[in-house]
Amino acid sequence: MTTLKNDTSSDIESIDQEIGEETHLDLTNSSTVIKTMQQNLHADEKSSTNKRYMSLLVINYLFLFVGSLSSSLLSKYYFIHKGSSRWVSTFVQSSGFPLLIIPIFSPYYILKSTKRKPFSDFNLKMLTLSISIGLMLGINNLFFSWGNSYLPVSTSALLLSSQLIFNLFLSVIIVKQKITFSNLNCVILLTLSSILLALDSSHEKPNGVTKKEYFIGFFCTIAAGLLFALYLPVMEKVYKEVYCYKMVMEMQFIMEISATLLATIGMSLDGGFHDMKEESEKIFDKGKRVYWVTVMANVVTWQFCFMGTAGMVFLTCSLTGGICMTALLCMNVLGGVLMFRDEFGGFKAVSTVLCMWGFCSYVYGMYVKMVEEKGRMRNQNE
């Protein structure tokens, strides 16, 4: 009787254990299914067949266009009119991060267009990656500021296009980017554009800039291009685990906070905040009001630039984002010539033509690929 009772108790415990394991498996599976459903729900944001895809892509490219052109010209305007703090120029590149609150919080709290709460899917891994990449971005911003303070806008813009060949190389290693005739042709043409500029740039030192300072600016700009070439494929790899555009903006928010903290520490150690007041009142030759308008406009336009870059990488790939930015450098060259009377000789003209040629060939290659994919899908449906 006692043996029967023990066996019965043992069987009950065994059944309870099995039920518990099944329940745990069900809960685990349910969690996985829910996560998969969330990803599938938003996966079409990256799909060219989605109705919202093209409008989102165009909006991000417009942000990139306006931000890239305006921020470069405003940064140069600051230095031309006796602004001298490279930390200020670095600080404004990321300090506009509060503007990201609008695309992060308005869809849920104001527009009611989504049921996903902001930062609800943010985890420790994403936070760590965002902070680390943000610090790298802050260093890149500093290099860009040093380069832009010593070089003409047109020279700086075309030098930055040299990052494209490194972008292709790193994209192959980090995200397994396939090399095609279209992207290789584009990279070669844009790289040749930069080489032509480098051969012709030795005589083009701005007034008051020594030969040593010119070469410092030259190599800082190259360093900024290299860091940016690394930044793009790293972001593409990170975005593979991100399933919606709102999460991209959330990561961008954390990154720019990190970059701003780095710039703030540098400014504090270098006396930059105190210098801003003195610079606006006594040094900047356009007056205090124009000084602060220039600084605040730079904050906004840099934010547009980074938002557009992040969106382009998420919606397409890091190489496409890099090519689009490089193509916009042609507009920066023309902007520098029109606004600041930078020289525009034969070498620079050929460089610009090569840059535009490379971009157009890449866009055509993308168009052919899209047509082929649509034809393939049509054949499968039939």
FILUM-580531 format. One line per field, with one value per residue (C-alpha): chain; residue in three letters; x, y, z; residue number from 1. Coordinates in nm, 3 decimals. Layout:
<sites>
cadena (A, ...) $
residuo (ALA, ...) $
x (X, ...) $
y (Y, ...) $
z (Z, ...) $
num (NUM, ...) $
</sites>
This chain:
<sites>
cadena (A, A, A, A, A, A, A, A, A, A, A, A, A, A, A, A, A, A, A, A, A, A, A, A, A, A, A, A, A, A, A, A, A, A, A, A, A, A, A, A, A, A, A, A, A, A, A, A, A, A, A, A, A, A, A, A, A, A, A, A, A, A, A, A, A, A, A, A, A, A, A, A, A, A, A, A, A, A, A, A, A, A, A, A, A, A, A, A, A, A, A, A, A, A, A, A, A, A, A, A, A, A, A, A, A, A, A, A, A, A, A, A, A, A, A, A, A, A, A, A, A, A, A, A, A, A, A, A, A, A, A, A, A, A, A, A, A, A, A, A, A, A, A, A, A, A, A, A, A, A, A, A, A, A, A, A, A, A, A, A, A, A, A, A, A, A, A, A, A, A, A, A, A, A, A, A, A, A, A, A, A, A, A, A, A, A, A, A, A, A, A, A, A, A, A, A, A, A, A, A, A, A, A, A, A, A, A, A, A, A, A, A, A, A, A, A, A, A, A, A, A, A, A, A, A, A, A, A, A, A, A, A, A, A, A, A, A, A, A, A, A, A, A, A, A, A, A, A, A, A, A, A, A, A, A, A, A, A, A, A, A, A, A, A, A, A, A, A, A, A, A, A, A, A, A, A, A, A, A, A, A, A, A, A, A, A, A, A, A, A, A, A, A, A, A, A, A, A, A, A, A, A, A, A, A, A, A, A, A, A, A, A, A, A, A, A, A, A, A, A, A, A, A, A, A, A, A, A, A, A, A, A, A, A, A, A, A, A, A, A, A, A, A, A, A, A, A, A, A, A, A, A, A, A, A, A, A, A, A, A, A, A, A, A, A, A, A, A, A, A, A, A, A, A, A, A, A, A, A, A, A, A) $
residuo (MET, THR, THR, LEU, LYS, ASN, ASP, THR, SER, SER, ASP, ILE, GLU, SER, ILE, ASP, GLN, GLU, ILE, GLY, GLU, GLU, THR, HIS, LEU, ASP, LEU, THR, ASN, SER, SER, THR, VAL, ILE, LYS, THR, MET, GLN, GLN, ASN, LEU, HIS, ALA, ASP, GLU, LYS, SER, SER, THR, ASN, LYS, ARG, TYR, MET, SER, LEU, LEU, VAL, ILE, ASN, TYR, LEU, PHE, LEU, PHE, VAL, GLY, SER, LEU, SER, SER, SER, LEU, LEU, SER, LYS, TYR, TYR, PHE, ILE, HIS, LYS, GLY, SER, SER, ARG, TRP, VAL, SER, THR, PHE, VAL, GLN, SER, SER, GLY, PHE, PRO, LEU, LEU, ILE, ILE, PRO, ILE, PHE, SER, PRO, TYR, TYR, ILE, LEU, LYS, SER, THR, LYS, ARG, LYS, PRO, PHE, SER, ASP, PHE, ASN, LEU, LYS, MET, LEU, THR, LEU, SER, ILE, SER, ILE, GLY, LEU, MET, LEU, GLY, ILE, ASN, ASN, LEU, PHE, PHE, SER, TRP, GLY, ASN, SER, TYR, LEU, PRO, VAL, SER, THR, SER, ALA, LEU, LEU, LEU, SER, SER, GLN, LEU, ILE, PHE, ASN, LEU, PHE, LEU, SER, VAL, ILE, ILE, VAL, LYS, GLN, LYS, ILE, THR, PHE, SER, ASN, LEU, ASN, CYS, VAL, ILE, LEU, LEU, THR, LEU, SER, SER, ILE, LEU, LEU, ALA, LEU, ASP, SER, SER, HIS, GLU, LYS, PRO, ASN, GLY, VAL, THR, LYS, LYS, GLU, TYR, PHE, ILE, GLY, PHE, PHE, CYS, THR, ILE, ALA, ALA, GLY, LEU, LEU, PHE, ALA, LEU, TYR, LEU, PRO, VAL, MET, GLU, LYS, VAL, TYR, LYS, GLU, VAL, TYR, CYS, TYR, LYS, MET, VAL, MET, GLU, MET, GLN, PHE, ILE, MET, GLU, ILE, SER, ALA, THR, LEU, LEU, ALA, THR, ILE, GLY, MET, SER, LEU, ASP, GLY, GLY, PHE, HIS, ASP, MET, LYS, GLU, GLU, SER, GLU, LYS, ILE, PHE, ASP, LYS, GLY, LYS, ARG, VAL, TYR, TRP, VAL, THR, VAL, MET, ALA, ASN, VAL, VAL, THR, TRP, GLN, PHE, CYS, PHE, MET, GLY, THR, ALA, GLY, MET, VAL, PHE, LEU, THR, CYS, SER, LEU, THR, GLY, GLY, ILE, CYS, MET, THR, ALA, LEU, LEU, CYS, MET, ASN, VAL, LEU, GLY, GLY, VAL, LEU, MET, PHE, ARG, ASP, GLU, PHE, GLY, GLY, PHE, LYS, ALA, VAL, SER, THR, VAL, LEU, CYS, MET, TRP, GLY, PHE, CYS, SER, TYR, VAL, TYR, GLY, MET, TYR, VAL, LYS, MET, VAL, GLU, GLU, LYS, GLY, ARG, MET, ARG, ASN, GLN, ASN, GLU) $
x (0.000, 0.284, 0.471, 0.162, 0.124, 0.490, 0.463, 0.148, 0.319, 0.619, 0.400, 0.217, 0.548, 0.670, 0.350, 0.374, 0.735, 0.642, 0.354, 0.588, 0.845, 0.577, 0.439, 0.789, 0.847, 0.511, 0.595, 0.938, 0.790, 0.520, 0.786, 0.979, 0.664, 0.568, 0.916, 0.907, 0.562, 0.693, 0.987, 0.766, 0.523, 0.794, 1.024, 0.855, 0.992, 1.310, 1.126, 1.104, 0.756, 0.619, 0.413, 0.586, 0.938, 0.995, 0.851, 1.064, 1.371, 1.308, 1.252, 1.579, 1.770, 1.629, 1.745, 2.087, 2.097, 1.996, 2.204, 2.523, 2.525, 2.412, 2.629, 2.949, 2.882, 2.782, 3.091, 3.313, 3.121, 3.196, 3.572, 3.589, 3.441, 3.704, 3.536, 3.830, 3.711, 3.728, 3.555, 3.256, 3.245, 3.264, 2.998, 2.734, 2.759, 2.589, 2.429, 2.105, 2.007, 1.697, 1.540, 1.522, 1.259, 1.008, 1.042, 1.087, 0.793, 0.538, 0.424, 0.311, 0.202, 0.076, 0.000, -0.118, 0.014, 0.189, 0.131, 0.504, 0.626, 0.956, 1.261, 1.041, 1.273, 1.597, 1.834, 2.177, 2.355, 2.199, 2.280, 2.646, 2.679, 2.514, 2.748, 3.061, 2.970, 2.872, 3.221, 3.372, 3.138, 3.255, 3.620, 3.522, 3.345, 3.662, 3.875, 3.622, 3.629, 4.009, 4.013, 3.735, 3.904, 4.217, 4.087, 3.856, 3.508, 3.557, 3.890, 3.756, 3.441, 3.621, 3.886, 3.612, 3.507, 3.826, 3.645, 3.440, 3.704, 3.761, 3.385, 3.363, 3.657, 3.522, 3.168, 3.299, 3.467, 3.203, 2.869, 2.974, 2.888, 2.895, 3.124, 2.950, 3.056, 2.820, 2.953, 3.317, 3.296, 3.143, 3.410, 3.694, 3.556, 3.500, 3.845, 4.007, 3.817, 3.989, 4.333, 4.303, 4.212, 4.505, 4.750, 4.616, 4.558, 4.908, 4.887, 4.537, 4.608, 4.355, 4.482, 4.652, 4.694, 5.053, 5.179, 5.193, 4.833, 4.721, 4.870, 4.721, 4.381, 4.449, 4.531, 4.258, 4.005, 4.143, 4.119, 3.758, 3.681, 3.839, 3.647, 3.326, 3.404, 3.420, 3.112, 2.878, 2.928, 2.934, 2.597, 2.461, 2.562, 2.394, 2.079, 2.035, 1.899, 1.675, 1.328, 1.180, 1.281, 1.186, 1.450, 1.707, 1.623, 1.643, 1.993, 2.091, 1.967, 2.200, 2.493, 2.471, 2.438, 2.770, 2.934, 2.803, 2.941, 3.283, 3.271, 3.148, 3.441, 3.684, 3.528, 3.534, 3.902, 3.989, 3.777, 3.547, 3.224, 3.380, 3.541, 3.204, 3.074, 3.390, 3.405, 3.046, 3.096, 3.450, 3.592, 3.323, 3.320, 2.949, 2.825, 2.676, 2.333, 2.470, 2.713, 2.437, 2.218, 2.512, 2.573, 2.206, 2.154, 2.458, 2.311, 1.990, 2.151, 2.400, 2.107, 1.940, 2.263, 2.298, 1.928, 1.946, 2.262, 2.114, 1.792, 1.974, 2.189, 1.883, 1.668, 1.942, 2.298, 2.616, 2.771, 2.466, 2.467, 2.836, 2.786, 2.493, 2.697, 2.994, 2.773, 2.647, 3.006, 2.981, 2.709, 2.935, 3.209, 2.974, 2.844, 3.199, 3.269, 2.945, 2.938, 3.306, 3.465, 3.681, 3.894, 3.743, 4.008, 4.034, 4.132, 3.840, 3.600, 3.718, 3.693, 3.334, 3.243, 3.395, 3.206, 2.873, 2.950, 3.023, 2.705, 2.484, 2.631, 2.558, 2.198, 2.149, 2.285, 2.040, 1.754, 1.844, 1.866, 1.525, 1.365, 1.515, 1.388, 1.035, 1.041, 1.157, 0.878, 0.621, 0.734, 0.712, 0.358, 0.250) $
y (0.000, 0.234, 0.137, 0.213, 0.550, 0.635, 0.530, 0.741, 1.044, 0.989, 0.971, 1.290, 1.474, 1.345, 1.462, 1.803, 1.834, 1.746, 1.995, 2.260, 2.194, 2.205, 2.528, 2.677, 2.565, 2.710, 3.042, 3.044, 2.958, 3.222, 3.483, 3.380, 3.384, 3.731, 3.864, 3.704, 3.855, 4.197, 4.162, 4.041, 4.326, 4.585, 4.392, 4.540, 4.884, 4.765, 4.614, 4.811, 4.662, 4.839, 5.149, 5.351, 5.243, 5.487, 5.787, 5.705, 5.668, 6.002, 6.183, 6.047, 6.140, 6.493, 6.513, 6.394, 6.639, 6.945, 6.845, 6.763, 7.076, 7.322, 7.188, 7.201, 7.556, 7.678, 7.518, 7.695, 8.022, 7.997, 7.966, 8.224, 8.493, 8.436, 8.157, 7.960, 7.687, 7.342, 7.204, 7.430, 7.297, 6.942, 7.007, 7.135, 6.822, 6.602, 6.839, 6.852, 6.506, 6.643, 6.695, 6.315, 6.315, 6.417, 6.105, 5.879, 5.982, 6.147, 5.827, 5.671, 5.964, 6.220, 6.055, 5.726, 5.549, 5.267, 5.050, 5.013, 5.225, 5.411, 5.218, 4.917, 4.680, 4.847, 4.607, 4.620, 4.502, 4.778, 5.035, 4.926, 4.928, 5.270, 5.424, 5.271, 5.378, 5.721, 5.772, 5.675, 5.924, 6.196, 6.136, 6.146, 6.480, 6.624, 6.516, 6.671, 7.002, 7.022, 6.946, 7.190, 7.471, 7.460, 7.355, 7.517, 7.362, 7.224, 7.057, 6.915, 6.784, 6.605, 6.463, 6.300, 6.104, 5.898, 5.711, 5.525, 5.269, 5.192, 5.171, 4.906, 4.712, 4.718, 4.638, 4.322, 4.217, 4.322, 4.271, 4.046, 4.308, 4.161, 4.338, 4.409, 4.597, 4.881, 4.948, 4.881, 5.120, 5.387, 5.347, 5.365, 5.680, 5.858, 5.756, 5.888, 6.211, 6.243, 6.159, 6.431, 6.678, 6.577, 6.629, 6.979, 7.095, 7.183, 7.546, 7.610, 7.714, 7.963, 8.301, 8.290, 7.910, 7.786, 7.490, 7.284, 7.369, 7.290, 6.940, 6.889, 6.973, 6.748, 6.440, 6.508, 6.510, 6.180, 6.036, 6.155, 5.981, 5.656, 5.657, 5.727, 5.440, 5.212, 5.366, 5.284, 4.903, 4.871, 5.044, 4.818, 4.512, 4.652, 4.744, 4.383, 4.320, 4.629, 4.567, 4.917, 5.273, 5.403, 5.178, 5.330, 5.676, 5.548, 5.412, 5.735, 5.927, 5.733, 5.758, 6.133, 6.172, 5.983, 6.197, 6.515, 6.407, 6.354, 6.699, 6.855, 6.708, 6.838, 7.184, 7.196, 7.102, 7.347, 7.633, 7.618, 7.721, 8.037, 8.107, 8.086, 8.391, 8.591, 8.473, 8.580, 8.926, 9.021, 8.792, 8.682, 8.964, 8.936, 9.016, 8.829, 8.766, 8.617, 8.408, 8.234, 8.196, 8.027, 7.794, 7.696, 7.650, 7.423, 7.217, 7.159, 7.089, 6.840, 6.658, 6.633, 6.494, 6.218, 6.129, 6.096, 5.884, 5.645, 5.611, 5.543, 5.269, 5.108, 5.121, 5.027, 4.934, 5.100, 5.119, 5.293, 5.537, 5.611, 5.659, 5.895, 6.105, 6.110, 6.222, 6.509, 6.624, 6.756, 6.990, 7.095, 7.175, 7.396, 7.551, 7.639, 7.798, 8.001, 8.105, 8.150, 8.203, 7.891, 7.826, 7.590, 7.502, 7.225, 6.949, 7.028, 7.035, 6.692, 6.561, 6.680, 6.521, 6.188, 6.207, 6.265, 5.999, 5.741, 5.818, 5.807, 5.471, 5.331, 5.458, 5.303, 4.973, 4.986, 5.058, 4.758, 4.535, 4.653, 4.586, 4.236, 4.160, 4.276, 4.062, 3.761, 3.809, 3.848, 3.520, 3.341, 3.467, 3.348) $
z (0.000, 0.095, -0.223, -0.435, -0.265, -0.329, -0.694, -0.736, -0.579, -0.800, -1.111, -1.011, -0.959, -1.295, -1.467, -1.295, -1.408, -1.767, -1.760, -1.620, -1.892, -2.162, -2.019, -2.013, -2.372, -2.474, -2.309, -2.473, -2.809, -2.762, -2.686, -2.997, -3.209, -3.081, -3.158, -3.503, -3.568, -3.466, -3.702, -3.987, -3.922, -3.974, -4.208, -4.512, -4.414, -4.584, -4.880, -5.203, -5.260, -4.953, -5.036, -4.762, -4.862, -5.147, -4.961, -4.655, -4.877, -5.051, -4.719, -4.579, -4.892, -4.874, -4.512, -4.625, -4.916, -4.713, -4.411, -4.600, -4.813, -4.545, -4.262, -4.470, -4.587, -4.239, -4.081, -4.332, -4.283, -3.909, -3.967, -4.247, -4.021, -3.750, -3.557, -3.423, -3.185, -3.340, -3.030, -3.100, -3.456, -3.316, -3.051, -3.294, -3.510, -3.250, -2.995, -3.193, -3.063, -2.877, -3.222, -3.252, -2.980, -3.250, -3.474, -3.169, -2.951, -3.183, -3.366, -3.034, -2.818, -3.073, -3.409, -3.251, -3.564, -3.377, -3.071, -3.005, -2.712, -2.764, -2.641, -2.552, -2.746, -2.641, -2.461, -2.298, -2.614, -2.825, -2.557, -2.543, -2.922, -2.948, -2.689, -2.847, -3.201, -3.069, -2.924, -3.259, -3.425, -3.185, -3.281, -3.648, -3.590, -3.434, -3.731, -3.968, -3.776, -3.786, -4.157, -4.241, -4.047, -4.266, -4.610, -4.867, -4.871, -5.221, -5.137, -4.811, -4.981, -5.261, -5.027, -4.821, -5.129, -5.086, -4.807, -5.066, -5.166, -4.797, -4.749, -5.023, -4.881, -4.524, -4.642, -4.809, -4.482, -4.229, -4.407, -4.700, -4.962, -5.314, -5.559, -5.889, -6.200, -6.103, -5.753, -5.847, -6.143, -5.919, -5.649, -5.905, -6.067, -5.736, -5.610, -5.929, -5.863, -5.524, -5.663, -5.927, -5.657, -5.437, -5.725, -5.785, -5.426, -5.304, -5.423, -5.285, -4.927, -4.783, -4.667, -4.328, -4.328, -4.314, -4.512, -4.191, -4.101, -4.455, -4.438, -4.090, -4.236, -4.535, -4.324, -4.066, -4.350, -4.480, -4.125, -4.098, -4.427, -4.308, -3.980, -4.165, -4.403, -4.097, -3.936, -4.227, -4.253, -3.874, -3.864, -4.139, -3.938, -3.627, -3.819, -3.931, -3.579, -3.593, -3.733, -3.767, -3.853, -3.508, -3.349, -3.586, -3.453, -3.093, -3.152, -3.326, -3.021, -2.786, -3.029, -3.052, -2.676, -2.647, -2.917, -2.748, -2.410, -2.569, -2.730, -2.403, -2.208, -2.473, -2.466, -2.086, -2.069, -2.346, -2.208, -2.510, -2.337, -2.196, -2.533, -2.711, -2.527, -2.589, -2.950, -3.019, -2.866, -2.967, -3.236, -3.482, -3.737, -3.828, -3.479, -3.185, -3.337, -3.662, -3.457, -3.260, -3.569, -3.744, -3.450, -3.407, -3.782, -3.785, -3.500, -3.698, -4.036, -3.890, -3.733, -4.073, -4.216, -3.955, -3.966, -4.343, -4.326, -4.069, -4.268, -4.596, -4.439, -4.279, -4.594, -4.843, -4.742, -4.616, -4.964, -5.111, -4.820, -4.878, -5.252, -5.198, -4.956, -5.192, -5.480, -5.265, -5.224, -5.581, -5.460, -5.171, -5.423, -5.624, -5.302, -5.195, -5.532, -5.534, -5.168, -5.081, -5.425, -5.397, -5.704, -5.960, -6.215, -6.473, -6.227, -6.001, -6.295, -6.413, -6.055, -6.031, -6.365, -6.259, -5.930, -6.105, -6.367, -6.098, -5.908, -6.219, -6.323, -5.978, -5.981, -6.324, -6.193, -5.902, -6.143, -6.364, -6.057, -5.931, -6.272, -6.279, -5.928, -6.014, -6.329, -6.130, -5.874, -6.154, -6.312, -5.975, -5.916, -6.260) $
num (1, 2, 3, 4, 5, 6, 7, 8, 9, 10, 11, 12, 13, 14, 15, 16, 17, 18, 19, 20, 21, 22, 23, 24, 25, 26, 27, 28, 29, 30, 31, 32, 33, 34, 35, 36, 37, 38, 39, 40, 41, 42, 43, 44, 45, 46, 47, 48, 49, 50, 51, 52, 53, 54, 55, 56, 57, 58, 59, 60, 61, 62, 63, 64, 65, 66, 67, 68, 69, 70, 71, 72, 73, 74, 75, 76, 77, 78, 79, 80, 81, 82, 83, 84, 85, 86, 87, 88, 89, 90, 91, 92, 93, 94, 95, 96, 97, 98, 99, 100, 101, 102, 103, 104, 105, 106, 107, 108, 109, 110, 111, 112, 113, 114, 115, 116, 117, 118, 119, 120, 121, 122, 123, 124, 125, 126, 127, 128, 129, 130, 131, 132, 133, 134, 135, 136, 137, 138, 139, 140, 141, 142, 143, 144, 145, 146, 147, 148, 149, 150, 151, 152, 153, 154, 155, 156, 157, 158, 159, 160, 161, 162, 163, 164, 165, 166, 167, 168, 169, 170, 171, 172, 173, 174, 175, 176, 177, 178, 179, 180, 181, 182, 183, 184, 185, 186, 187, 188, 189, 190, 191, 192, 193, 194, 195, 196, 197, 198, 199, 200, 201, 202, 203, 204, 205, 206, 207, 208, 209, 210, 211, 212, 213, 214, 215, 216, 217, 218, 219, 220, 221, 222, 223, 224, 225, 226, 227, 228, 229, 230, 231, 232, 233, 234, 235, 236, 237, 238, 239, 240, 241, 242, 243, 244, 245, 246, 247, 248, 249, 250, 251, 252, 253, 254, 255, 256, 257, 258, 259, 260, 261, 262, 263, 264, 265, 266, 267, 268, 269, 270, 271, 272, 273, 274, 275, 276, 277, 278, 279, 280, 281, 282, 283, 284, 285, 286, 287, 288, 289, 290, 291, 292, 293, 294, 295, 296, 297, 298, 299, 300, 301, 302, 303, 304, 305, 306, 307, 308, 309, 310, 311, 312, 313, 314, 315, 316, 317, 318, 319, 320, 321, 322, 323, 324, 325, 326, 327, 328, 329, 330, 331, 332, 333, 334, 335, 336, 337, 338, 339, 340, 341, 342, 343, 344, 345, 346, 347, 348, 349, 350, 351, 352, 353, 354, 355, 356, 357, 358, 359, 360, 361, 362, 363, 364, 365, 366, 367, 368, 369, 370, 371, 372, 373, 374, 375, 376, 377, 378, 379, 380, 381, 382) $
</sites>
